[in-house]
Amino acid sequence: MWLSRAFLIAGLCLLAACANMQVQTAGEVLRQQDVGINVLQSSERKGQLYSRHLRDRLDSDGPATHDLSSTLSQSSTSVVSVRGTGSNLKKMTMTAKITLVDRGTGEIVLTDSISSTATLGAVSAYFAQTRSDRHGSERLAMLLADRVAARVQLFFLNNSGS
């Protein structure tokens, strides 16, 4: 009986200690450091999805202090053919090469290359193969936008003291 009350009291204390916690987006953290990111638009549909998702993640409202440009490239290869069925698997890799430029000095402060890989299931129907490729590239573009936003945020967190 006393053990259950001890757990209950410990749980309530933990809940009270965590009640004031809040989650901040990458954009909010950057704004606290007086940093604004202007995401330059990429071309093609996957580039538009990537740019829009990256802008949402970095929440680039307010004055911009840096320009972020990206170049997306994509490659795909056949990986495995599943025996006894009409399907095969395909490996798709998308890479984002990013450049972050300080608007005040014109200096390139960050260049990096971030990539992500997905395995797609493609059936024998031509329409299903093209739809699977399109859906895979769109999902990879949004995943890369998340990773690029995290990379930019880490850059500014590591360089906040200098």
C-alpha positions, -999 to 999 in steps of 0.1 A, spaced: 0 0 0 27 25 9 47 15 -23 17 24 -45 14 57 -28 51 64 -32 48 57 -69 18 79 -71 35 108 -53 67 103 -75 45 104 -106 27 135 -95 60 152 -87 74 143 -122 42 156 -138 45 189 -119 81 192 -129 74 187 -166 42 209 -167 62 239 -178 80 222 -207 74 233 -243 86 222 -276 101 248 -299 104 245 -337 137 250 -355 124 284 -366 117 296 -331 151 285 -319 168 304 -348 147 335 -341 159 335 -305 194 337 -319 184 366 -343 188 344 -374 164 343 -403 167 319 -432 155 327 -467 150 294 -485 156 298 -522 131 280 -544 142 247 -561 129 237 -594 106 207 -604 78 193 -583 101 175 -558 121 207 -554 89 228 -548 78 203 -521 112 203 -506 114 241 -505 79 245 -491 85 219 -464 119 234 -455 103 269 -452 77 255 -429 103 238 -408 126 269 -405 96 292 -401 113 320 -420 91 349 -410 109 381 -402 141 396 -416 164 371 -433 201 371 -423 211 341 -444 201 326 -478 199 288 -481 201 273 -516 198 237 -524 203 214 -553 185 181 -554 196 150 -573 181 116 -575 192 82 -586 175 48 -586 186 12 -592 169 -21 -592 178 -41 -561 160 -74 -557 135 -94 -576 110 -112 -554 108 -148 -565 73 -161 -574 57 -128 -578 54 -101 -604 72 -75 -583 107 -62 -578 122 -38 -554 139 -6 -564 164 15 -544 160 53 -547 186 78 -534 181 115 -532 208 140 -523 205 176 -513 236 198 -517 231 229 -495 248 262 -493 242 287 -466 253 323 -473 255 351 -448 236 381 -463 256 407 -444 291 395 -455 283 374 -486 304 347 -471 295 310 -475 292 298 -439 280 262 -446 281 238 -474 270 202 -470 255 172 -488 228 153 -472 213 121 -487 185 97 -480 176 63 -494 143 45 -498 133 11 -511 103 11 -533 81 -18 -542 72 -18 -578 47 -42 -593 46 -52 -630 20 -26 -640 35 4 -656 12 29 -639 19 14 -605 57 17 -611 55 54 -621 32 62 -592 55 44 -568 85 63 -581 67 97 -579 54 90 -544 89 79 -533 106 109 -546 81 133 -530 85 115 -496 122 116 -499 122 153 -507 102 161 -476 124 138 -455 155 156 -468 139 190 -459 135 178 -423 172 167 -423 184 199 -438 164 219 -413 180 199 -385 215 204 -400 210 241 -403 197 243 -367 227 223 -355 251 246 -373 237 276 -356 236 259 -322 273 249 -325 283 284 -336 261 304 -312 291 311 -289 314 323 -316 
